Amino acid sequence: MDEIRGTAAFNSLRAADPGAGVCHAAQLAGGCRQLRADGVLQFPGFEKWQAQPGITEESCMAGDVNLFLTDVEDPTLGEIEVMIAEPSCRGKGFGTEAVLMMMSYGVTNLGLTKFEAKIGQGNDPSIRMFQKLHFEQVAMSSVFQEVTLRLTMSEPERQWLLEQTSHVQEKPYRDGSAGPC
């Protein structure tokens, strides 16, 4: 778990209620293709844990992607993070695709126009991934040993993002009883 914390550069939310700023989290498994209405990504084989007794959702997870809405002064800013906890799933594009889908959800459903990612200084693969997604470094914290990358969505950026996620379908989660965040 310490390795995961180190590579993900976990931050505690800077809010009185730690859950208050969390809007959506996605669970990763092999080959993502759908974003559920509650913000959880679905993948081929996703039904495995739903259809078989004794198979839990957690046993099918490779990691997660989260979108935090923590800046009450700027409701158009979302802090995004991704963690591929299962080492055998790293470097296969799951993180990139999950981040793109979560960003698309943030842009189309939440009105976000800016994204920030805070990443451990030594996590070069994650930094490179966000840079490939057009994020630019805007700050470095020696205290937290992390870099902050930011993307402001211009209209061309928005169109690029929507093209990258045009295959995504939003579907209700299970019986549709999942409420909004």
Buried (B, 14 or more C-beta within 10 A) or exposed (E): EEEBEEBBBEEEBEBEEEEBBBBBBBBBBBEBBBBBBBBBBBBEEBEBBEEEEEEEEEEBBBBBBBBBBBBEEEEBBBBBBBBBBBEEBBEEEBBBBBBBBBBBBBBBBBEBBBBBBBBBBEBEEBBEBBEEBBBEBEEEEEEEEBBBBBBBBEEEBBEBBBEBBEEBEBEEEEEEEBEEB
